[in-house]
Amino acid sequence: MGQKVHPFGFRVGITEAHKSRWYAPKALYGELLVEDERIRRYCDNRLNRRPPSAGVSDIHIERTREELKIIIRTARPGIVIGPKGSEIDALTSDLRALTGRNVSINCVEISNPDLDAQLVSDSIAEQLKKRAGFRRVMKMKCEATISAGAKGVKIQLSGRLGGHEMSRSEETHLGAVPLQTLQADVNYGFSESFTTYGVIGVKVWIYRGMFADVAEGEIESKAAGARPRARGRR
């Protein structure tokens, strides 16, 4: 059996911040957890699964007694906001109806989409759906990610690659991807490509350097632990 761990879950609370930041009594905790998942799924379906795609890679949720704050990390904030803010207003009112709470939405732009593993995996999945050659797509994405400034990248595809009868896994990597180093900023993304001959799973790992070298403030939030941080030496 392979000993595998999710790169984000491995680092959460150490160098990575939680994606849901709130406290709740025991009786209310399960309900709010399900509500968080419902919000994420709704935003993903609305912004990513309908053309034009907004390139949303991550959704952070913060709660206070008065307000539910949703931070959307997107490569195309213009699509999320819409002309004169019409799209974001419609999304806010829909989420208010879904949750029954006072909702505020904040957009954070991803300056370099080629360094975001979720966006890279979504892009690969979209190209596979259009019957592009999987080896060529993997090679091009690896090169684009390295040229964007990554120190290493690994891409793994699993399924009926090229329409073959037997499913298999193919992997390609460039540079270093230190998965067992907690101090390493390894970004992970997973997508599924629903092709005519079956589902192909796409996994992407991008090594962006050590957390000590990452500038803070990527996520605009004053909540405790909202920013990735380097671990101090003891």
C-alpha positions as CSV (number, residue, x, y, z in Angstrom):
1,M,0.0,0.0,0.0
2,G,1.3,3.5,-0.9
3,Q,1.6,5.9,2.0
4,K,0.0,9.0,0.5
5,V,-1.0,12.3,2.1
6,H,-2.7,15.4,0.7
7,P,0.0,18.2,0.5
8,F,-2.4,20.8,1.9
9,G,-3.7,18.6,4.8
10,F,-0.1,17.7,5.6
11,R,0.8,21.4,6.2
12,V,-2.5,22.9,7.5
13,G,-2.0,24.5,10.9
14,I,1.8,24.4,10.4
15,T,2.6,26.6,7.4
16,E,-0.8,26.7,5.6
17,A,-4.0,28.4,6.9
18,H,-7.4,26.7,7.2
19,K,-9.8,27.4,4.3
20,S,-12.7,27.7,6.7
21,R,-12.1,30.1,9.6
22,W,-14.8,30.2,12.3
23,Y,-15.8,28.8,15.7
24,A,-19.2,27.2,16.5
25,P,-20.8,25.3,19.4
26,K,-20.9,21.5,19.1
27,A,-24.6,21.5,18.2
28,L,-24.1,23.9,15.3
29,Y,-20.8,22.7,13.9
30,G,-22.1,20.0,11.6
31,E,-24.7,22.3,10.0
32,L,-22.1,25.0,9.3
33,L,-19.6,22.4,7.9
34,V,-22.3,21.2,5.4
35,E,-23.2,24.8,4.6
36,D,-19.5,25.6,3.7
37,E,-19.4,22.6,1.3
38,R,-22.7,23.7,-0.3
39,I,-21.3,27.3,-0.8
40,R,-18.1,26.0,-2.4
41,R,-20.0,23.6,-4.7
42,Y,-22.5,26.3,-5.7
43,C,-19.7,28.8,-6.5
44,D,-17.7,26.2,-8.4
45,N,-20.7,25.2,-10.5
46,R,-21.7,28.8,-11.2
47,L,-18.2,30.3,-11.9
48,N,-16.1,27.4,-13.2
49,R,-18.5,25.0,-14.9
50,R,-20.4,27.4,-17.1
51,P,-18.7,29.4,-19.9
52,P,-17.0,31.8,-19.7
53,S,-15.0,30.2,-16.8
54,A,-13.8,32.6,-14.1
55,G,-10.8,30.5,-13.2
56,V,-11.7,30.2,-9.5
57,S,-9.1,28.0,-7.7
58,D,-9.9,28.5,-4.1
59,I,-12.7,29.7,-1.8
60,H,-12.0,30.7,1.8
61,I,-14.9,31.2,4.2
62,E,-14.9,33.3,7.4
63,R,-17.8,33.7,9.8
64,T,-18.6,36.2,12.5
65,R,-21.9,36.4,14.4
66,E,-23.2,39.1,12.0
67,E,-21.6,38.2,8.7
68,L,-20.5,35.3,6.4
69,K,-17.4,36.5,4.4
70,I,-16.4,34.6,1.3
71,I,-13.0,35.2,-0.2
72,I,-12.8,34.0,-3.9
73,R,-9.3,33.5,-5.4
74,T,-9.7,33.8,-9.1
75,A,-7.6,34.3,-12.2
76,R,-10.3,36.4,-13.9
77,P,-11.9,38.8,-11.3
78,G,-13.6,40.7,-14.1
79,I,-15.9,37.7,-14.9
80,V,-16.7,37.2,-11.1
81,I,-17.5,40.9,-10.6
82,G,-19.3,41.5,-14.0
83,P,-20.1,44.9,-15.6
84,K,-20.6,47.5,-12.9
85,G,-20.6,44.7,-10.3
86,S,-23.8,43.1,-11.5
87,E,-22.5,39.5,-11.4
88,I,-21.1,39.7,-7.8
89,D,-24.3,41.4,-6.6
90,A,-26.4,38.5,-8.1
91,L,-24.0,35.9,-6.6
92,T,-24.3,37.7,-3.2
93,S,-28.1,37.7,-3.3
94,D,-28.2,34.0,-4.4
95,L,-25.9,33.0,-1.5
96,R,-28.0,35.0,0.9
97,A,-31.0,33.0,-0.2
98,L,-29.1,29.7,0.0
99,T,-27.7,30.3,3.5
100,G,-30.2,32.8,5.0
101,R,-27.3,34.9,6.3
102,N,-25.7,38.3,5.6
103,V,-23.1,37.5,2.9
104,S,-20.2,39.6,1.7
105,I,-17.9,38.5,-1.1
106,N,-14.3,39.6,-1.7
107,C,-12.3,38.8,-4.8
108,V,-8.5,38.2,-4.7
109,E,-6.8,38.1,-8.1
110,I,-4.3,35.3,-8.9
111,S,-1.5,37.2,-10.6
112,N,0.1,34.1,-12.2
113,P,-2.4,31.2,-13.1
114,D,0.4,29.0,-14.3
115,L,1.7,28.7,-10.7
116,D,-1.7,27.6,-9.3
117,A,-2.0,23.8,-9.4
118,Q,-5.9,23.7,-9.4
119,L,-6.0,26.0,-12.4
120,V,-3.4,24.0,-14.2
121,S,-5.2,20.7,-13.6
122,D,-8.5,22.3,-14.7
123,S,-6.8,23.5,-17.9
124,I,-5.4,20.0,-18.6
125,A,-8.8,18.4,-17.9
126,E,-10.5,20.8,-20.4
127,Q,-7.9,20.0,-23.1
128,L,-8.3,16.3,-22.6
129,K,-12.1,16.7,-23.0
130,K,-11.4,18.3,-26.4
131,R,-9.4,15.1,-27.4
132,A,-5.9,16.7,-27.2
133,G,-2.9,14.4,-27.0
134,F,-2.3,13.7,-23.3
135,R,1.5,13.5,-23.5
136,R,1.8,16.8,-25.5
137,V,-0.6,18.5,-23.0
138,M,1.4,17.3,-20.0
139,K,4.8,18.4,-21.5
140,M,3.5,21.8,-22.5
141,K,2.0,22.5,-19.1
142,C,5.2,21.4,-17.3
143,E,7.2,23.8,-19.4
144,A,4.8,26.6,-19.0
145,T,4.8,26.2,-15.2
146,I,8.6,26.1,-15.0
147,S,8.9,29.2,-17.2
148,A,6.3,31.0,-14.9
149,G,8.8,30.6,-12.0
150,A,8.1,27.3,-10.4
151,K,11.0,25.3,-9.0
152,G,9.4,22.0,-9.9
153,V,6.2,20.4,-11.2
154,K,4.7,16.9,-11.3
155,I,1.6,15.9,-13.3
156,Q,-0.1,12.5,-13.1
157,L,-3.0,11.3,-15.3
158,S,-5.0,8.2,-14.6
159,G,-7.8,6.5,-16.7
160,R,-8.4,5.3,-20.2
161,L,-5.6,7.5,-21.7
162,G,-5.9,7.9,-25.5
163,G,-9.1,5.8,-25.4
164,H,-7.3,2.6,-24.7
165,E,-9.3,-0.4,-23.3
166,M,-7.1,-0.8,-20.2
167,S,-6.8,2.2,-17.8
168,R,-3.4,3.2,-16.6
169,S,-1.4,6.0,-15.1
170,E,1.1,8.3,-16.8
171,E,3.4,10.7,-14.9
172,T,5.8,13.5,-15.9
173,H,7.8,15.9,-13.9
174,L,10.4,18.7,-14.2
175,G,12.6,20.1,-11.4
176,A,12.3,19.1,-7.7
177,V,9.0,18.4,-5.8
178,P,10.0,17.8,-2.2
179,L,6.6,16.3,-0.9
180,Q,7.9,15.4,2.5
181,T,9.4,18.8,3.4
182,L,6.9,20.7,5.5
183,Q,8.7,24.0,4.9
184,A,8.3,23.6,1.1
185,D,5.4,25.4,-0.6
186,V,3.9,22.6,-2.6
187,N,0.6,23.5,-4.3
188,Y,-1.7,20.6,-5.2
189,G,-4.7,20.4,-7.6
190,F,-7.0,17.7,-8.7
191,S,-9.5,17.7,-11.5
192,E,-11.6,15.1,-13.5
193,S,-12.0,15.2,-17.2
194,F,-15.3,13.6,-18.4
195,T,-14.3,12.3,-21.8
196,T,-16.5,10.1,-24.2
197,Y,-14.5,7.0,-23.2
198,G,-14.5,7.5,-19.4
199,V,-13.3,9.7,-16.6
200,I,-9.6,10.7,-16.5
201,G,-8.2,12.0,-13.2
202,V,-5.6,14.8,-13.3
203,K,-3.3,15.5,-10.4
204,V,-0.8,18.4,-10.3
205,W,1.9,19.2,-7.8
206,I,3.8,22.5,-8.1
207,Y,6.8,23.4,-5.9
208,R,7.0,27.2,-5.6
209,G,9.9,27.5,-3.2
210,M,10.2,27.5,0.6
211,F,7.6,29.3,2.8
212,A,10.3,31.5,4.2
213,D,10.8,33.0,0.8
214,V,7.1,33.6,0.1
215,A,5.8,37.2,0.5
216,E,3.0,37.3,3.0
217,G,-0.4,38.9,2.3
218,E,-1.5,36.8,-0.7
219,I,-4.9,36.4,0.9
220,E,-6.4,39.6,2.1
221,S,-7.8,38.8,5.5
222,K,-7.3,39.8,9.1
223,A,-8.3,36.5,10.5
224,A,-5.8,34.6,12.6
225,G,-3.8,32.2,10.5
226,A,-5.2,33.5,7.2
227,R,-1.8,33.8,5.6
228,P,0.7,31.0,4.8
229,R,3.7,31.5,7.1
230,A,7.2,30.1,7.6
231,R,7.8,28.0,10.7
232,G,10.2,29.6,13.1
233,R,13.3,27.7,14.1
234,R,13.3,26.3,17.6
